[in-house]
Amino acid sequence: MSDVEHQFGSGHAHSVRERVLEARRHGRRVRSFGSALFFAAGAILAFGVLATALATLAIPTPELGDMDVEDGRVVMGAPKLEGRNSSDQPYRIEAESALQSPDDLNRLELRGITGELPLGSDSRVAFNSDAGFYDAENQFLDFLSPLDLETSAGDTALVQDGRIDLLAGSFVSDKPVRLKTETTTLTADSVRIDSRSRTILFKGSVRMQLVPDDVRPQANASETPPSKETANE
């Protein structure tokens, strides 16, 4: 938090009015960041809620396209789930392939997971992860590779790996996590998200950096018209 303290710690050189204005701007950024955290959390958990349907579609049936055998496991090509939620918003979840062992029909390995889900009334989130396991018996979805999420507003979340517990409505990762919006970046060593209590707990080296309004990149701000001398060269 040293960057934030440095940024807002020089108020002694300002007037009382300027201090108040700075405090108000800081408060707005914190509230905005809190909304962004739940925005990203909702994206992660929304993906988990639909994982059950994805696993159901991935059961070996002729409608799933090409199938093969790899190391004694059935390989299903390009399982896909598309539809609309209760609010009539479209969603899509797919994988490059899915593998299932005849000895453990409750466990499904997914490769090349991608998709796009509605997030609220007018936003969407796209996600991708190289590999994961779905445990139908225990209702777990484990990500074995980084999970990338990006909202239609440009907010991003990166989790190195983690587990979604569908029954508990939670997401837990003991690996580094990074959330980034236009105004804020947060990193931590681990994270736990509970959708039922609407809580997010970051642990470890938690760092938050706020970007002041006056240093944010502005559209075309870096573009300066060439001088006459330059134009004539």
C-alpha positions in Angstrom: 0.0 0.0 0.0 3.1 2.3 -0.1 2.1 3.7 -3.5 -1.3 4.8 -2.2 0.2 6.3 1.0 2.7 8.2 -1.0 0.1 9.5 -3.4 -2.3 10.8 -0.8 0.2 11.6 1.9 1.3 15.0 0.7 -1.9 16.8 1.8 0.0 19.0 4.2 1.0 21.3 1.3 -2.6 21.7 0.2 -5.4 23.8 1.5 -8.2 22.3 3.6 -10.5 22.5 0.6 -8.1 20.6 -1.6 -7.7 17.9 1.1 -11.4 17.4 1.3 -11.7 17.1 -2.5 -8.8 14.6 -2.6 -10.5 12.6 0.2 -13.8 12.5 -1.8 -12.0 11.4 -5.0 -10.2 8.7 -3.0 -13.5 7.5 -1.5 -15.1 7.3 -4.9 -12.2 5.2 -6.2 -12.5 2.8 -3.2 -16.2 2.3 -3.8 -15.6 1.8 -7.5 -13.0 -0.8 -6.8 -15.2 -2.6 -4.4 -17.8 -2.9 -7.1 -15.1 -4.2 -9.5 -14.1 -6.9 -7.0 -17.6 -8.3 -6.9 -17.8 -7.9 -10.7 -14.8 -10.2 -11.1 -16.1 -12.6 -8.4 -19.4 -12.9 -10.0 -17.7 -13.7 -13.3 -15.7 -16.6 -11.7 -18.7 -18.0 -9.9 -21.1 -17.6 -12.9 -18.7 -19.9 -14.8 -18.8 -22.4 -12.0 -22.6 -22.5 -11.9 -22.7 -23.5 -15.6 -20.0 -26.2 -15.2 -22.5 -28.8 -14.3 -24.4 -28.3 -17.6 -21.1 -28.5 -19.5 -20.2 -31.8 -17.9 -23.7 -33.2 -18.7 -23.2 -32.4 -22.4 -19.8 -33.9 -22.3 -21.1 -37.5 -21.6 -20.0 -39.7 -24.6 -22.8 -39.6 -27.1 -22.8 -39.7 -30.9 -24.0 -36.1 -30.9 -20.7 -34.8 -29.5 -18.8 -35.3 -32.8 -15.5 -37.1 -33.1 -14.4 -39.5 -30.4 -11.2 -41.4 -29.9 -9.3 -43.3 -27.3 -6.2 -42.0 -25.5 -4.5 -44.0 -22.8 -7.6 -46.0 -22.2 -9.8 -42.9 -21.9 -12.6 -41.7 -24.2 -11.7 -38.5 -25.9 -14.6 -36.3 -27.0 -14.0 -33.5 -29.5 -15.2 -30.0 -29.1 -18.0 -30.4 -26.4 -20.1 -27.2 -26.4 -22.9 -25.6 -24.4 -24.9 -22.7 -25.8 -28.2 -21.3 -24.6 -29.9 -18.6 -22.7 -30.3 -18.0 -19.0 -33.5 -17.2 -17.1 -33.1 -13.6 -18.2 -33.0 -14.6 -21.9 -29.3 -13.7 -22.1 -27.1 -15.8 -24.4 -24.1 -17.8 -23.0 -21.5 -20.1 -24.5 -19.1 -22.5 -22.9 -16.9 -24.9 -24.9 -13.7 -27.0 -24.7 -11.3 -28.2 -27.4 -11.7 -31.7 -26.0 -12.9 -33.7 -23.0 -11.5 -36.9 -21.6 -13.3 -39.5 -19.5 -12.0 -42.7 -18.0 -14.3 -45.8 -17.9 -13.1 -46.4 -14.4 -14.2 -43.0 -13.1 -17.3 -41.7 -14.9 -17.7 -38.9 -12.3 -14.4 -37.2 -13.3 -14.0 -35.3 -16.5 -10.9 -33.7 -17.8 -11.4 -30.6 -19.9 -8.8 -29.0 -22.3 -8.9 -25.6 -23.9 -11.8 -24.1 -22.0 -13.3 -20.9 -23.4 -16.6 -19.1 -23.2 -18.6 -16.0 -22.8 -21.3 -15.3 -20.1 -23.7 -12.5 -19.2 -22.7 -10.5 -16.2 -25.5 -8.3 -15.0 -28.1 -6.7 -17.3 -25.8 -5.2 -19.9 -22.3 -6.6 -19.5 -20.5 -9.8 -20.5 -17.4 -11.7 -19.4 -15.1 -13.8 -21.6 -12.9 -16.4 -20.1 -10.3 -19.1 -21.0 -8.2 -21.7 -19.3 -6.0 -24.4 -20.8 -7.0 -27.3 -18.5 -9.4 -28.3 -15.8 -11.1 -31.2 -14.0 -14.8 -31.5 -13.2 -15.8 -33.8 -10.4 -19.5 -34.6 -10.8 -19.8 -36.5 -7.5 -18.3 -33.8 -5.2 -19.4 -30.9 -7.4 -15.9 -29.5 -7.8 -14.4 -27.7 -10.8 -10.6 -27.5 -10.5 -8.6 -25.2 -12.8 -5.1 -26.6 -13.4 -3.8 -23.7 -15.4 -4.3 -19.9 -15.3 -7.9 -18.7 -15.6 -8.2 -15.4 -17.5 -11.3 -13.3 -17.4 -12.1 -10.0 -19.2 -15.4 -8.1 -19.0 -16.9 -6.0 -21.7 -15.8 -2.9 -19.8 -12.2 -4.0 -20.0 -11.8 -5.1 -16.4 -9.6 -8.2 -16.1 -8.9 -11.0 -13.6 -6.1 -13.5 -13.6 -6.0 -16.5 -11.2 -3.1 -19.0 -11.5 -5.3 -21.9 -10.5 -8.2 -22.7 -8.1 -11.3 -24.6 -7.2 -15.0 -23.8 -7.6 -17.2 -25.6 -5.0 -20.6 -25.6 -6.7 -22.4 -26.8 -3.6 -20.8 -24.2 -1.3 -20.9 -21.4 -3.9 -17.3 -20.6 -3.3 -14.0 -20.1 -5.2 -10.6 -20.7 -3.5 -7.1 -20.3 -4.9 -3.8 -20.6 -2.9 -1.9 -19.1 -5.8 -1.3 -15.4 -6.9 -4.3 -13.5 -8.2 -4.5 -10.2 -10.0 -7.5 -7.9 -10.6 -7.3 -4.8 -12.8 -9.7 -2.1 -13.7 -9.2 1.3 -15.3 -8.7 2.9 -11.9 -7.3 0.1 -9.7 -4.9 -2.9 -9.7 -4.9 -5.4 -6.9 -2.6 -8.4 -6.4 -2.5 -11.0 -3.6 -1.0 -14.4 -2.8 -4.4 -16.1 -2.4 -8.1 -15.4 -2.6 -11.4 -16.9 -1.3 -14.7 -15.8 -2.7 -18.0 -16.7 -1.1 -21.1 -15.8 -3.2 -23.6 -16.6 -0.5 -22.1 -14.2 2.1 -20.8 -11.9 -0.7 -17.3 -11.7 0.8 -13.9 -11.7 -0.8 -10.8 -12.5 1.3 -7.3 -11.8 0.1 -4.3 -13.1 1.9 -0.6 -12.8 1.7 1.2 -9.8 0.1 -1.9 -7.8 -0.7 -1.2 -4.7 -2.7 -3.6 -2.2 -4.2 -2.6 0.7 -6.5 -5.1 3.5 -7.3 -4.7 5.5 -10.5 -5.4 9.2 -10.1 -7.7 10.9 -12.6 -5.0 13.3 -13.7 -2.6 10.5 -14.8 -5.0 8.2 -16.5 -4.4 7.8 -20.2 -6.8 10.0 -22.3 -7.9 9.2 -25.8 -5.6 10.8 -28.3 -3.7 12.6 -25.4 -0.4 11.3 -26.7 -1.0 12.4 -30.3 0.5 15.8 -31.1 0.3 17.4 -34.5 3.6 17.5 -36.3 5.3 20.8 -36.6 5.7 22.5 -40.0 9.4 21.7 -40.0 8.6 18.0 -39.5 5.8 18.0 -42.1 8.1 19.4 -44.7 10.9 16.9 -44.2 
